[in-house]
Amino acid sequence: MKNEFLEYIKNEKMYSSNTYSTYERIIDEYTSFLKKEGIQETDITIQVIRGYLRTLYDNKYSSKSMCLYISALRSYHKFLLKKKIITSNPMSLIKNPKLEKRNPKFLNYNDLDSIYDAIDKTSPLGIRDNLIIELFYSTGVRVSELVNIKLEDINEFDMTIRILGKGNKERIVLYGETLKEKLNLYLNKVREKLKKENSDYLLFNKNGTKLTDRGVRKIIDKIVKKTTLNEKISPHIIRHTFATHLLKEGADLRMVQELLGHSSLAATQVYTHITNEQLRNVYLKTHPRAKEK
């Protein structure tokens, strides 16, 4: 059933290519474990699941990795139940390990400027790369969402972009004058030169075909290598930067939730360290009993 499951999450659930690849690897490992232990899918019990998770724990998998494995296994067993391969879902009794709370990494304004400064804005590929960074920073889109933007999704009059996010959910993101200028330059001077196929997608690679998630990550890695930054910068870090800078400038947490495409406020609350810091500063500056004597 593994292949049917992978086809299901790709074509029906519309999982991103990155999530698909991760789930494919995890389910491959899991089904190999079952085969090695001589266990049929119809005979999976909670003891089997716990035995498998124990092997991960013994191999020093982090809590974050364990949560990812559990999420993939939940989806897989839910699919097995749907197909009546199993009569009950043993994953319903499995809880996620507690995760250490970490504040999301983000770029400060100077670091962001150094990334923009490292891009050659005179070449067609440089103009495209500059647009990619601006799309991330100005809209907060995920990399899987960015590569799937089509011309028809862009409303130049309202300065909005329609995004198809996780779970096939649609949302509208906004953009301002800076992105408008970079977008117009790319559309008027570069896009037709880059594309080698009849396609409605916005972005293309150097070969003229649709840009992929991996392609975008390689572009960002190449840009960052030209800077003095000593850490790996991912598309998600720029997405975090988008959210963090909005909150620092006074944006409401629920508004940021909508722009990020989070289904619940809980997912957005990783950024509350920013709003808490602002509240503290305001309190110390304004409350009569908090001011220094």
C-alpha positions as CSV (number, residue, x, y, z in Angstrom):
1,M,0.0,0.0,0.0
2,K,3.0,2.3,0.3
3,N,2.9,3.3,-3.4
4,E,-0.8,4.0,-3.3
5,F,-0.3,6.1,-0.2
6,L,2.4,8.2,-1.8
7,E,0.3,8.7,-4.9
8,Y,-2.6,9.7,-2.7
9,I,-0.7,12.4,-0.8
10,K,0.8,13.7,-4.0
11,N,-2.2,13.9,-6.3
12,E,-5.2,14.1,-3.9
13,K,-3.8,15.8,-0.8
14,M,-1.5,18.0,-2.9
15,Y,1.4,17.9,-0.4
16,S,4.4,20.0,-1.3
17,S,7.3,18.3,-3.0
18,N,9.4,18.8,0.1
19,T,6.8,17.2,2.4
20,Y,6.2,14.4,-0.2
21,S,10.0,13.6,-0.3
22,T,10.1,13.5,3.5
23,Y,7.1,11.3,3.9
24,E,8.4,9.0,1.1
25,R,11.7,8.5,3.0
26,I,10.0,7.9,6.3
27,I,7.4,5.4,5.0
28,D,10.2,3.6,3.1
29,E,12.1,3.2,6.3
30,Y,9.0,2.1,8.2
31,T,7.9,-0.5,5.7
32,S,11.5,-1.8,5.5
33,F,11.3,-2.2,9.3
34,L,8.0,-4.2,9.0
35,K,9.5,-6.4,6.3
36,K,12.6,-7.1,8.4
37,E,10.4,-8.0,11.4
38,G,8.2,-10.2,9.3
39,I,5.1,-8.1,10.1
40,Q,2.2,-7.7,7.6
41,E,0.4,-4.3,7.4
42,T,-2.8,-6.1,8.5
43,D,-1.0,-7.2,11.7
44,I,0.2,-3.7,12.9
45,T,-0.5,-3.1,16.5
46,I,0.4,-0.3,19.0
47,Q,3.2,-2.6,20.2
48,V,4.7,-2.7,16.7
49,I,4.5,1.1,16.4
50,R,6.1,1.6,19.8
51,G,8.8,-0.9,18.9
52,Y,9.6,1.1,15.8
53,L,9.6,4.4,17.6
54,R,11.9,2.8,20.2
55,T,14.5,2.1,17.5
56,L,14.4,5.8,16.5
57,Y,14.8,6.9,20.1
58,D,17.7,4.5,20.6
59,N,19.4,6.0,17.5
60,K,19.3,9.4,19.2
61,Y,16.6,11.0,16.9
62,S,15.7,14.4,18.1
63,S,12.2,15.3,19.5
64,K,11.6,17.3,16.3
65,S,12.5,14.4,14.1
66,M,10.4,12.0,16.2
67,C,7.4,14.4,15.7
68,L,7.9,14.4,12.0
69,Y,8.0,10.6,11.9
70,I,4.9,10.3,14.0
71,S,3.1,12.8,11.7
72,A,4.0,10.7,8.7
73,L,3.0,7.5,10.4
74,R,-0.3,9.0,11.4
75,S,-1.1,9.9,7.8
76,Y,-0.1,6.5,6.6
77,H,-2.1,4.5,9.1
78,K,-5.1,6.8,8.6
79,F,-4.8,5.8,4.9
80,L,-4.6,2.1,5.8
81,L,-7.7,2.4,7.8
82,K,-9.5,4.2,5.0
83,K,-8.6,1.4,2.7
84,K,-9.7,-1.2,5.3
85,I,-6.2,-2.8,5.5
86,I,-6.4,-2.3,9.3
87,T,-9.6,-2.3,11.4
88,S,-8.4,0.3,14.0
89,N,-5.7,3.0,13.9
90,P,-2.9,2.2,16.5
91,M,-1.4,5.7,15.9
92,S,-4.4,7.2,17.7
93,L,-2.8,6.2,21.0
94,I,0.6,7.7,20.2
95,K,1.4,11.1,21.5
96,N,4.1,13.5,20.3
97,P,7.2,14.0,22.5
98,K,7.4,17.5,24.1
99,L,9.4,19.9,21.9
100,E,11.9,22.3,23.3
101,K,10.5,25.8,22.7
102,R,12.8,27.8,20.5
103,N,12.3,31.2,19.1
104,P,12.3,31.2,15.3
105,K,15.5,32.4,13.6
106,F,15.2,35.6,11.6
107,L,17.4,38.2,9.9
108,N,18.0,41.6,11.2
109,Y,17.7,44.6,8.8
110,N,21.5,44.7,8.2
111,D,21.7,41.0,7.4
112,L,18.8,41.3,5.0
113,D,20.4,44.3,3.3
114,S,23.7,42.3,2.8
115,I,21.7,39.6,1.0
116,Y,20.2,42.1,-1.4
117,D,23.6,43.8,-1.9
118,A,25.2,40.5,-2.9
119,I,22.8,40.0,-5.9
120,D,23.9,41.1,-9.3
121,K,20.9,43.2,-10.4
122,T,22.1,43.8,-13.9
123,S,21.8,40.3,-15.3
124,P,18.5,38.5,-16.1
125,L,19.2,35.8,-13.5
126,G,20.2,38.4,-10.9
127,I,16.9,40.3,-11.5
128,R,15.1,37.1,-11.0
129,D,17.0,36.3,-7.8
130,N,16.3,39.7,-6.5
131,L,12.6,39.2,-7.1
132,I,12.7,35.8,-5.3
133,I,14.2,37.3,-2.1
134,E,11.7,40.2,-2.3
135,L,8.8,37.8,-2.7
136,F,9.8,35.9,0.4
137,Y,10.4,39.0,2.5
138,S,7.4,41.1,1.2
139,T,4.8,38.3,1.3
140,G,6.0,35.6,3.7
141,V,5.2,32.8,1.3
142,R,6.5,29.3,1.7
143,V,9.0,28.1,-0.9
144,S,6.5,25.5,-2.2
145,E,4.0,28.3,-2.7
146,L,6.5,30.6,-4.4
147,V,7.5,28.2,-7.2
148,N,3.8,27.6,-8.0
149,I,2.8,31.3,-8.5
150,K,1.3,31.8,-11.9
151,L,0.7,35.0,-13.8
152,E,-3.0,34.8,-13.3
153,D,-2.5,34.8,-9.6
154,I,-1.0,38.3,-9.6
155,N,-3.4,41.2,-9.4
156,E,-1.2,44.2,-10.3
157,F,-4.1,46.7,-9.7
158,D,-4.8,45.6,-6.1
159,M,-1.1,44.6,-5.6
160,T,-2.1,41.1,-4.3
161,I,-1.1,37.6,-5.1
162,R,-3.4,34.5,-4.8
163,I,-1.5,31.7,-3.1
164,L,-2.4,28.0,-3.0
165,G,-1.1,26.9,0.4
166,K,-1.0,23.7,2.5
167,G,-4.0,21.5,2.2
168,N,-4.9,23.2,-1.1
169,K,-6.1,26.2,0.9
170,E,-6.2,29.5,-0.9
171,R,-5.3,32.9,0.5
172,I,-4.4,36.3,-0.7
173,V,-1.1,38.0,0.2
174,L,-0.4,41.7,-0.2
175,Y,2.7,43.5,-1.5
176,G,4.0,47.1,-1.7
177,E,5.9,49.4,-3.9
178,T,9.3,47.7,-3.6
179,L,8.0,44.4,-4.8
180,K,5.9,46.1,-7.4
181,E,9.0,47.7,-9.0
182,K,10.9,44.4,-9.0
183,L,8.0,42.4,-10.3
184,N,7.4,44.9,-13.2
185,L,11.1,44.8,-14.1
186,Y,11.2,41.0,-14.2
187,L,7.9,40.7,-16.1
188,N,8.8,43.4,-18.7
189,K,12.5,42.7,-19.2
190,V,13.4,39.2,-18.0
191,R,10.7,36.5,-17.9
192,E,10.3,36.1,-21.7
193,K,14.1,35.8,-22.0
194,L,14.3,33.0,-19.4
195,K,11.4,30.8,-20.3
196,K,11.9,28.1,-22.9
197,E,8.5,26.5,-22.6
198,N,4.9,27.6,-22.9
199,S,4.1,28.1,-19.2
200,D,2.1,30.4,-17.0
201,Y,4.4,30.1,-14.1
202,L,6.1,33.2,-12.8
203,L,9.6,31.9,-12.2
204,F,12.0,29.8,-14.3
205,N,15.4,28.3,-13.8
206,K,18.5,29.0,-16.0
207,N,17.3,26.3,-18.4
208,G,14.0,28.0,-18.9
209,T,11.9,25.4,-17.1
210,K,9.8,25.8,-14.0
211,L,11.8,26.6,-10.9
212,T,11.7,24.0,-8.1
213,D,11.9,24.1,-4.3
214,R,15.4,22.8,-4.5
215,G,16.4,25.2,-7.2
216,V,15.3,28.1,-5.0
217,R,17.3,26.8,-2.0
218,K,20.4,26.6,-4.2
219,I,19.9,30.1,-5.4
220,I,19.7,31.4,-1.8
221,D,22.8,29.4,-0.8
222,K,24.7,30.9,-3.7
223,I,23.7,34.4,-2.8
224,V,24.5,34.0,1.0
225,K,28.0,32.6,0.1
226,K,28.8,36.1,-1.3
227,T,28.0,37.7,2.0
228,T,29.7,37.7,5.4
229,L,26.9,35.8,7.0
230,N,28.2,32.7,8.7
231,E,25.0,30.7,8.9
232,K,22.8,28.8,6.5
233,I,19.8,30.9,5.4
234,S,16.7,29.0,4.3
235,P,13.5,30.3,2.6
236,H,11.8,29.6,5.9
237,I,14.2,32.0,7.8
238,I,13.2,34.8,5.4
239,R,9.5,33.8,6.0
240,H,10.3,34.1,9.8
241,T,11.9,37.5,9.1
242,F,8.7,38.7,7.3
243,A,6.6,37.8,10.3
244,T,9.0,39.1,12.9
245,H,9.5,42.5,11.2
246,L,5.8,42.9,10.8
247,L,5.3,42.3,14.6
248,K,8.2,44.6,15.5
249,E,6.5,47.4,13.6
250,G,3.2,46.9,15.4
251,A,1.2,44.4,13.3
252,D,-1.5,42.3,15.0
253,L,-0.7,38.6,15.6
254,R,-4.0,37.5,14.0
255,M,-3.2,39.6,10.9
256,V,0.2,37.9,10.6
257,Q,-1.5,34.5,11.0
258,E,-3.7,35.3,8.0
259,L,-0.8,36.4,5.9
260,L,1.3,33.4,6.7
261,G,-1.6,31.0,6.0
262,H,-1.6,29.4,9.4
263,S,-4.7,27.4,10.1
264,S,-4.6,28.3,13.8
265,L,-3.2,31.0,15.9
266,A,-1.2,28.5,17.8
267,A,1.2,28.1,14.9
268,T,1.7,31.9,14.8
269,Q,2.4,32.1,18.5
270,V,6.0,31.1,18.1
271,Y,6.5,34.8,17.3
272,T,5.0,36.0,20.6
273,H,8.5,36.7,22.0
274,I,8.4,39.7,19.7
275,T,5.1,41.0,21.0
276,N,6.0,40.2,24.6
277,E,9.2,42.2,24.2
278,Q,7.3,45.1,22.8
279,L,4.8,45.0,25.7
280,R,7.6,45.0,28.2
281,N,9.3,48.0,26.6
282,V,6.0,49.9,26.5
283,Y,5.3,49.0,30.1
284,L,8.7,50.1,31.3
285,K,8.5,53.4,29.5
286,T,4.9,54.3,30.5
287,H,3.8,52.8,33.8
288,P,4.5,55.2,36.7
289,R,5.7,52.4,39.0
290,A,8.0,50.9,36.3
291,K,10.0,54.0,35.5
292,E,13.5,54.4,37.0
293,K,13.7,57.0,39.8
